[in-house]
Amino acid sequence: MPPLLSALLDVIVPVALVALVGFVLGRRLTLDQNTVARLSLYALTPALAFDTILNAHVAAREAVTLGAAFLLTWAVTVTVSGAVAGRWSPATRRSVMASSTIWNSGNLGLPIALFAFGQAGLERALVVFLVGVIGTYVLGPAIYSSGGGWRGSVNAVLRLPVLWAALAALLWRVSGVPVPLGVARGVHLMSQATLPLVLLSLGLQLGAAGRIRVTPPMLFASGVRLLVGPLAALGISVLLGLRGQPLAVLVLSASMPTAVNALLLAREYGGDADTVAGVVLLTTLGALLTVTATVTLLPHLP
């Protein structure tokens, strides 16, 4: 079977199938998207973080390098998008910068990394996700320069249960004290429900979206997200000495579409929500092709 077709069938189709179910449900049923999203954010994702970190085999140095490469990739994409988007209105420019930079390392990044690289890939993708989810609530308000400012950003980060779950897992792991079997099994059971639910949630959000009128800012931001992002991640990873699976996981994560969180931040801080909504939809559809191509090319990286 050709590598491109194999990547599509083995990695992308399982993820797209679950999201498609959510999309159909979002079109046909009146469901409370906020409830589904909150279940993922406040219960299941923290369980996944705790369970994975407690059993992960990622060295501290590698995790730090992955996090640094992730943040530098953000710096490149926000700089490129900000330099070109200056001709548009301030609200549109800020929204282009945010939607070009804040990618979906959770809903899509985690399950695709799991199917592409197995459990070891998921562990490294979770490092990227944790850095991203914290950075999102710092970068977003910083770009929009309104709302609660830096204090609001810090408060938003501190309210994220996934942060505290990750810290608890790290402390527990360092202590060397075994987790009680009943607790470990309960947390693991919750973590197993995380990836299906986040994909259903993504499908629900896309299914409930209305029609999008495509504009030049949307097309530009989509191009930066799907093309500049993974290329920047590749160059930065090589410069920082990442090789093999860590490099592949970061490049794959950086090829993900714009996160729905970018839209939530645009609404919260007075950005151009229509532009961000369009970029979320365009990049999610475009990622079916670009992520498939990325998965196919990853084995050829150093």
C-alpha positions in Angstrom: 0.0 0.0 0.0 1.4 3.5 -0.9 2.7 5.4 2.2 0.3 8.3 1.6 -2.8 6.0 1.5 -1.6 4.0 4.5 -1.2 7.2 6.5 -4.7 8.3 5.5 -6.4 5.0 6.3 -4.4 4.1 9.5 -3.9 7.5 11.1 -6.4 10.1 9.8 -9.5 8.0 9.1 -10.0 6.8 12.7 -9.7 10.3 14.0 -11.9 11.8 11.3 -14.5 9.1 11.8 -15.1 10.0 15.5 -15.1 13.7 14.7 -17.6 13.1 11.9 -20.0 11.4 14.3 -19.8 14.5 16.5 -20.3 16.7 13.4 -23.5 14.8 12.4 -24.8 15.0 16.0 -24.1 18.7 16.1 -26.1 19.2 12.9 -29.1 17.0 13.9 -29.3 17.4 17.7 -29.4 20.3 20.1 -26.5 19.5 22.4 -24.8 21.6 25.1 -21.3 22.0 23.6 -20.1 23.8 26.7 -21.0 20.8 28.9 -19.1 18.4 26.7 -16.1 20.7 26.5 -16.1 21.2 30.2 -16.2 17.4 30.9 -13.1 17.1 28.8 -11.3 20.1 30.2 -12.1 19.6 33.9 -12.3 15.8 34.3 -11.0 13.7 31.5 -7.9 15.6 30.2 -6.5 16.0 33.7 -7.0 12.2 34.2 -5.1 11.6 30.9 -2.3 13.9 32.0 -2.0 12.3 35.4 -2.1 8.7 34.0 0.4 9.4 31.2 2.9 11.4 33.2 2.9 8.9 36.0 3.8 6.1 33.5 5.7 8.1 30.9 9.2 7.3 29.7 10.2 10.8 28.6 13.4 12.2 30.0 13.3 15.6 31.7 15.9 17.1 29.3 13.9 15.9 26.3 10.7 17.3 27.7 12.3 20.7 28.3 13.8 20.7 24.8 10.4 19.8 23.3 8.7 22.7 25.3 11.3 25.2 24.1 11.0 24.1 20.5 7.3 24.4 20.8 7.5 28.0 22.1 10.0 29.0 19.5 7.7 27.7 16.8 5.0 29.9 18.2 7.4 32.8 18.1 8.1 32.3 14.4 4.4 31.9 13.4 3.2 34.9 15.4 6.1 37.0 13.9 5.4 36.0 10.3 1.7 36.4 10.6 2.0 39.8 12.4 4.4 41.2 9.8 2.1 40.4 6.9 -1.3 41.1 8.5 -0.4 44.7 9.3 -2.4 45.9 6.4 -5.7 44.8 7.9 -7.6 46.3 10.8 -6.1 45.9 14.3 -8.8 43.5 15.4 -8.3 41.3 12.2 -4.5 41.5 12.5 -4.6 40.3 16.1 -7.0 37.5 15.2 -4.8 36.4 12.3 -1.8 36.3 14.6 -3.7 34.2 17.2 -5.3 31.8 14.7 -2.0 31.2 12.9 -0.2 30.4 16.1 -2.6 28.6 18.5 -2.9 25.1 17.1 -5.0 22.1 18.1 -2.5 20.0 20.0 -5.2 18.4 22.1 -8.4 17.3 20.2 -6.4 16.3 17.1 -2.8 16.3 18.2 -3.1 13.7 20.9 -5.1 11.0 19.0 -3.1 11.4 15.8 0.2 11.1 17.7 -1.1 8.0 19.3 -2.1 6.3 16.0 1.1 7.5 14.3 3.6 6.7 17.0 1.9 4.6 19.6 2.1 5.2 23.4 5.6 6.7 23.3 4.4 9.3 20.8 1.3 10.1 22.9 3.6 10.7 25.9 5.7 13.2 24.0 2.6 14.8 22.4 1.2 15.3 25.9 4.3 17.3 26.8 3.6 19.6 23.8 -0.1 19.8 24.8 0.6 20.8 28.4 3.0 23.6 27.3 0.5 24.7 24.6 -2.6 24.8 26.9 -0.7 26.9 29.4 0.8 29.1 26.8 -2.5 29.7 25.1 -3.9 31.5 28.1 -0.8 33.7 28.2 -0.3 34.3 24.4 -4.0 34.9 23.6 -4.5 37.8 26.1 -1.1 39.2 25.2 -2.0 39.3 21.5 -5.4 40.9 22.1 -4.0 43.2 24.8 -7.3 43.6 26.6 -9.6 41.9 29.0 -7.9 40.8 32.3 -4.4 41.4 30.9 -1.5 39.4 32.4 -3.2 39.0 35.7 -6.3 37.5 34.0 -3.9 35.2 32.0 -2.3 33.9 35.2 -5.6 33.3 36.9 -6.9 31.4 33.8 -3.8 29.2 33.9 -4.1 28.5 37.6 -7.7 27.5 37.2 -6.8 24.7 34.7 -7.1 21.4 36.4 -4.8 19.7 33.9 -1.9 21.9 35.3 -2.5 20.6 38.8 -3.0 17.0 37.7 0.4 17.2 35.8 2.1 18.6 38.9 0.6 16.0 41.2 1.7 13.2 38.9 5.3 14.6 38.7 5.4 14.9 42.5 4.0 11.5 43.0 6.5 10.0 40.5 9.4 11.7 42.2 8.3 10.5 45.7 8.5 6.9 44.5 5.3 6.0 46.4 3.1 3.6 44.4 -0.4 4.8 43.5 -3.1 2.7 45.1 -4.4 0.2 42.6 -8.0 1.3 42.9 -7.0 5.0 42.3 -4.7 4.0 39.4 -7.4 2.0 37.7 -10.1 4.7 38.1 -7.8 7.4 36.7 -6.8 5.1 33.8 -10.4 4.4 33.1 -11.2 8.1 32.8 -8.1 8.7 30.7 -9.3 6.1 28.2 -12.4 8.2 27.6 -10.5 11.4 26.9 -9.6 11.1 23.2 -12.9 9.9 21.9 -14.7 12.7 23.8 -12.4 15.5 22.6 -12.9 14.3 19.0 -16.7 14.2 19.5 -16.5 17.7 21.0 -14.5 19.0 18.0 -17.1 17.5 15.6 -19.9 19.0 17.6 -18.4 22.5 17.4 -17.8 22.2 13.6 -21.3 20.8 13.1 -22.9 23.7 14.9 -21.0 26.3 13.0 -22.8 28.3 10.3 -21.6 29.1 6.8 -18.3 30.8 6.5 -17.5 33.5 3.9 -13.9 33.0 3.0 -11.7 36.2 3.1 -8.0 36.9 2.4 -7.1 37.1 6.1 -8.6 33.6 6.6 -6.7 32.2 3.7 -3.4 33.8 4.8 -3.8 32.6 8.4 -4.7 29.1 7.2 -1.6 29.0 5.1 0.7 30.1 7.9 -0.9 27.5 10.3 -0.7 24.5 8.0 2.5 25.3 6.1 4.7 27.7 8.0 4.0 26.0 11.3 5.4 22.5 10.6 8.4 24.0 8.6 9.3 26.2 11.5 9.0 23.3 13.9 11.3 21.2 11.7 14.0 23.9 11.5 13.9 24.7 15.2 13.9 21.1 16.2 17.0 20.4 14.2 18.7 23.5 15.6 17.9 22.4 19.2 19.2 18.9 18.5 15.9 17.0 18.5 16.0 13.8 16.5 13.9 10.8 15.8 10.5 10.5 17.4 10.6 13.8 19.5 11.3 15.7 16.3 8.5 13.9 14.4 6.0 14.5 17.2 6.7 18.2 17.3 6.5 18.6 13.5 3.3 16.6 13.5 1.8 18.6 16.3 2.7 21.9 14.5 0.9 20.7 11.4 -2.4 20.6 13.3 -5.3 23.1 12.5 -6.2 26.1 14.5 -7.6 25.3 18.0 -11.1 26.2 18.9 -9.6 27.9 22.0 -8.3 30.7 19.6 -12.0 31.4 18.8 -13.0 31.4 22.4 -10.2 33.9 23.2 -11.2 36.1 20.2 -14.8 36.3 21.6 -13.5 36.9 25.1 -11.1 39.7 24.3 -12.9 41.4 21.4 -11.1 40.1 18.4 -12.4 39.4 14.9 -14.3 36.2 15.8 -15.6 35.7 12.3 -12.1 35.5 10.9 -10.9 33.1 13.6 -14.0 30.9 13.1 -13.2 30.7 9.4 -9.6 29.8 10.0 -10.7 27.0 12.4 -13.0 25.5 9.8 -10.6 26.0 6.8 -7.6 24.6 8.7 -9.5 21.6 10.0 -10.6 20.7 6.5 -7.2 21.4 5.0 -5.4 19.4 7.7 -7.0 16.2 6.3 -4.5 16.6 3.4 -1.6 18.3 5.1 -1.4 16.1 8.1 -1.7 13.0 5.9 1.3 14.3 3.9 3.2 15.1 7.1 2.7 11.6 8.5 3.9 10.2 5.2 7.1 12.3 5.2 7.9 12.0 8.9 9.8 8.6 8.5 12.2 10.3 6.2 13.3 12.9 8.8 16.6 12.6 10.6 
